Amino acid sequence: MNFKDKVVIITGSTSGIGKAIAIKFAENGAITVVSGRREVEGKKVESEILSKGGKCLFVPADISKEEDVKNLVSQTINKFGKLNIAVNSAGVSGELLPVADYPVSIWNQVIAINLTGVFLSMKYELPEIMKQGSGVVLNVSSALGLRGKELVSAYSSSKHGVIGLTKCAALEYGKYGIRVNAACFGGIETEMDQEFYKKSENPEQLKKERLKSYALGRMGNVDEVANTSLWLCSDEASFITGAAIPVDGGKTSK
């Protein structure tokens, strides 16, 4: 896949899935803008891409804050003059608790980052992409945006919301040549996934139960989801928009 001279913003790209997507874009010729709340980790990703001959800029941003998002997009335009693709990957997992026991403060945090953050990102990304006459937005949802599960009400609700937001934007911006899709990842081995296990009373049992639910009998890795993400952003997927695409080893087939 050739993304030569395409400018791509990837939020939540200081680690995990977002980092893998950013590096994969750079390897395929894109000019990458890495973003996240953790400055040390973000600078490391930027340095890794630059050391391999890629073009990259790290812009620290908390996507739940409108001013941070405005600054992220404006710095991208000031530095590179355009925006072609946006991958909105930033997210948090929240807590493992029943609905009635879920703390309002954590609910608000999860919704602010996972859902409002995607809205704010698109609010400022889309006008710039429109100026190019075409482009792509890929929002990272989850397999839990397609199904429910006990104890993850805030996370699942936020990811369901991302899918609804994606479909609305696809209908609104298709006439401008912009495709908007949601990638619904599930069971990917990342730092956030490990943190998810730590919140369980029996992490090993939880992992065994999860593995049973995957048709492929294993977890995915970040390279697999990065490859899928790039394909969805490429011209090879030119007739796909408004879709919520499971990338989950068959989990949502049940």
C-alpha positions as CSV (number, residue, x, y, z in Angstrom):
1,M,0.0,0.0,0.0
2,N,1.4,3.3,-1.0
3,F,0.7,6.4,1.2
4,K,3.6,8.5,-0.2
5,D,3.2,12.1,0.8
6,K,-0.2,11.5,2.5
7,V,-0.4,13.3,5.9
8,V,-2.0,11.1,8.6
9,I,-3.0,12.0,12.2
10,I,-3.1,9.0,14.5
11,T,-4.5,9.8,18.0
12,G,-3.6,7.5,20.9
13,S,-0.4,6.5,19.1
14,T,2.1,6.6,21.9
15,S,1.6,2.9,22.5
16,G,-0.3,-0.2,21.5
17,I,-2.6,-0.3,18.5
18,G,-2.1,3.4,17.7
19,K,1.7,3.2,17.8
20,A,1.7,0.1,15.5
21,I,-0.6,1.9,13.0
22,A,1.6,5.0,13.0
23,I,4.8,3.0,12.4
24,K,3.1,1.0,9.6
25,F,1.9,4.2,7.9
26,A,5.4,5.6,8.0
27,E,6.8,2.4,6.6
28,N,4.4,2.8,3.7
29,G,5.5,6.4,2.9
30,A,3.0,8.5,4.9
31,I,3.9,11.6,6.8
32,T,2.7,10.7,10.3
33,V,1.5,12.9,13.1
34,V,1.7,11.0,16.4
35,S,-0.4,12.2,19.3
36,G,-1.2,11.2,22.9
37,R,-1.1,12.4,26.5
38,R,2.3,10.8,27.3
39,E,5.0,13.0,26.0
40,V,8.0,10.7,26.7
41,E,6.4,7.8,24.9
42,G,5.3,10.0,22.1
43,K,8.8,11.4,21.5
44,K,10.1,7.8,21.4
45,V,7.7,6.9,18.6
46,E,8.6,10.1,16.7
47,S,12.3,9.3,17.1
48,E,11.8,5.7,15.9
49,I,10.0,6.8,12.8
50,L,12.6,9.6,12.1
51,S,15.5,7.2,12.6
52,K,14.2,5.0,9.8
53,G,14.0,7.9,7.4
54,G,10.3,8.7,7.8
55,K,8.6,12.0,8.3
56,C,6.9,12.5,11.7
57,L,5.7,15.0,14.2
58,F,4.7,14.3,17.8
59,V,2.0,16.6,19.2
60,P,0.9,16.0,22.8
61,A,-2.9,16.1,23.2
62,D,-5.7,15.0,25.4
63,I,-8.5,14.5,22.9
64,S,-11.2,15.0,25.6
65,K,-10.1,18.7,25.6
66,E,-11.2,20.8,22.6
67,E,-8.3,23.1,22.7
68,D,-5.8,20.2,22.6
69,V,-7.6,18.8,19.5
70,K,-7.6,22.2,17.8
71,N,-3.9,22.6,18.5
72,L,-3.2,19.0,17.1
73,V,-4.9,19.7,13.8
74,S,-3.5,23.3,13.5
75,Q,0.1,22.1,14.2
76,T,-0.4,19.4,11.5
77,I,-1.5,22.0,8.9
78,N,1.2,24.5,9.9
79,K,3.9,21.9,9.6
80,F,2.7,19.8,6.6
81,G,0.1,22.0,4.9
82,K,-2.7,19.5,4.6
83,L,-4.4,16.5,6.1
84,N,-5.5,13.4,4.1
85,I,-6.2,10.7,6.7
86,A,-7.1,10.5,10.3
87,V,-7.1,7.4,12.6
88,N,-8.8,8.2,15.9
89,S,-7.4,5.5,18.1
90,A,-7.1,7.0,21.6
91,G,-9.1,5.3,24.3
92,V,-9.3,4.1,27.9
93,S,-10.8,0.9,29.4
94,G,-12.5,2.1,32.5
95,E,-13.4,-0.2,35.4
96,L,-14.9,-3.7,35.7
97,L,-18.0,-3.0,37.8
98,P,-21.8,-3.5,37.5
99,V,-23.9,-0.6,36.2
100,A,-25.3,0.4,39.6
101,D,-21.8,0.3,41.2
102,Y,-20.1,2.2,38.4
103,P,-18.5,5.5,39.6
104,V,-19.9,8.5,37.8
105,S,-16.5,10.1,37.6
106,I,-15.0,7.2,35.8
107,W,-18.1,6.9,33.5
108,N,-17.6,10.5,32.5
109,Q,-13.9,10.0,31.9
110,V,-14.5,7.0,29.6
111,I,-17.2,8.7,27.6
112,A,-15.1,11.9,27.4
113,I,-12.1,10.2,25.9
114,N,-13.6,7.3,23.9
115,L,-16.6,9.0,22.5
116,T,-16.5,12.8,22.9
117,G,-12.8,12.6,21.9
118,V,-13.7,11.0,18.6
119,F,-16.3,13.6,18.0
120,L,-13.9,16.5,18.7
121,S,-11.2,14.9,16.6
122,M,-13.6,14.6,13.6
123,K,-15.0,18.1,14.2
124,Y,-11.5,19.5,13.4
125,E,-10.1,16.9,11.1
126,L,-13.0,16.7,8.6
127,P,-12.9,20.4,7.5
128,E,-9.2,20.0,6.6
129,I,-9.6,16.7,4.8
130,M,-12.5,18.3,2.8
131,K,-10.0,20.8,1.4
132,Q,-8.2,17.9,-0.3
133,G,-11.3,16.8,-2.2
134,S,-11.1,13.3,-0.7
135,G,-9.8,11.4,2.3
136,V,-10.4,8.8,5.0
137,V,-11.3,8.8,8.7
138,L,-10.9,5.5,10.6
139,N,-12.4,5.5,14.1
140,V,-11.3,2.7,16.4
141,S,-14.3,1.1,18.1
142,S,-14.2,-2.4,19.6
143,A,-15.9,-5.8,19.4
144,L,-17.6,-4.5,22.5
145,G,-19.1,-1.8,20.3
146,L,-21.0,-4.6,18.6
147,R,-22.1,-6.6,21.6
148,G,-22.6,-6.3,25.3
149,K,-20.6,-7.9,28.2
150,E,-20.9,-7.9,31.9
151,L,-19.0,-5.2,33.9
152,V,-17.9,-3.0,31.0
153,S,-20.9,-0.7,30.7
154,A,-18.9,2.6,30.2
155,Y,-16.5,1.1,27.7
156,S,-19.1,-0.8,25.7
157,S,-21.4,2.2,25.6
158,S,-18.7,4.5,24.4
159,K,-17.7,2.1,21.6
160,H,-21.3,1.6,20.5
161,G,-21.4,5.4,20.3
162,V,-18.4,5.5,18.1
163,I,-20.1,3.3,15.6
164,G,-23.2,5.5,15.5
165,L,-21.0,8.6,15.2
166,T,-19.1,6.9,12.4
167,K,-22.2,6.1,10.4
168,C,-23.6,9.6,10.7
169,A,-20.3,11.2,9.5
170,A,-20.1,8.7,6.6
171,L,-23.5,9.8,5.4
172,E,-22.7,13.5,5.8
173,Y,-19.3,13.6,4.2
174,G,-19.5,11.0,1.5
175,K,-20.4,13.7,-1.0
176,Y,-17.0,15.3,-0.3
177,G,-15.2,12.1,-1.3
178,I,-14.5,11.3,2.4
179,R,-14.9,7.7,3.7
180,V,-15.5,7.2,7.4
181,N,-15.4,3.7,8.9
182,A,-15.1,2.1,12.3
183,A,-12.6,-0.7,13.1
184,C,-14.0,-3.0,15.8
185,F,-10.9,-4.6,17.3
186,G,-11.2,-7.4,19.9
187,G,-8.7,-9.5,21.8
188,I,-5.6,-7.7,20.8
189,E,-2.5,-8.1,22.9
190,T,-1.6,-4.5,24.1
191,E,-0.6,-2.7,27.3
192,M,-4.3,-1.6,27.8
193,D,-5.4,-5.3,27.4
194,Q,-2.9,-6.2,30.2
195,E,-4.3,-3.5,32.4
196,F,-7.8,-4.9,31.8
197,Y,-6.7,-8.2,33.2
198,K,-5.2,-6.6,36.3
199,K,-8.6,-5.2,37.2
200,S,-10.1,-8.7,37.4
201,E,-10.1,-10.7,40.6
202,N,-8.9,-13.8,38.7
203,P,-6.8,-12.6,35.6
204,E,-5.8,-16.0,34.5
205,Q,-9.3,-17.4,34.6
206,L,-10.5,-14.4,32.7
207,K,-7.9,-14.9,30.0
208,K,-8.8,-18.6,29.6
209,E,-12.5,-17.7,29.2
210,R,-11.8,-15.0,26.6
211,L,-9.6,-17.3,24.5
212,K,-12.5,-19.9,24.3
213,S,-14.7,-17.3,22.7
214,Y,-12.4,-16.7,19.7
215,A,-12.9,-18.8,16.6
216,L,-9.2,-18.7,15.9
217,G,-8.4,-19.7,19.5
218,R,-5.9,-17.0,20.1
219,M,-5.5,-13.2,20.6
220,G,-4.5,-10.9,17.8
221,N,-1.4,-8.8,17.7
222,V,-0.9,-5.1,16.8
223,D,0.7,-5.8,13.5
224,E,-2.5,-7.6,12.3
225,V,-4.7,-4.7,13.2
226,A,-2.3,-2.2,11.8
227,N,-2.4,-4.0,8.4
228,T,-6.2,-4.0,8.5
229,S,-6.2,-0.3,9.4
230,L,-4.0,0.6,6.5
231,W,-6.0,-1.4,4.1
232,L,-9.2,0.4,5.2
233,C,-7.5,3.7,4.6
234,S,-6.1,2.7,1.2
235,D,-7.6,3.1,-2.3
236,E,-8.1,-0.7,-2.2
237,A,-11.0,-0.1,0.1
238,S,-12.4,2.7,-1.9
239,F,-16.1,1.5,-1.8
240,I,-16.2,0.9,1.9
241,T,-17.8,3.6,4.1
242,G,-20.1,3.8,7.1
243,A,-19.1,0.3,8.1
244,A,-18.3,-1.2,11.5
245,I,-15.8,-3.9,10.6
246,P,-15.0,-6.7,13.2
247,V,-11.3,-7.5,13.5
248,D,-11.7,-9.9,16.4
249,G,-10.7,-13.5,15.5
250,G,-14.4,-14.4,15.1
251,K,-15.5,-13.3,18.6
252,T,-18.6,-11.4,17.4
253,S,-19.7,-14.3,15.1
254,K,-21.4,-15.9,18.1
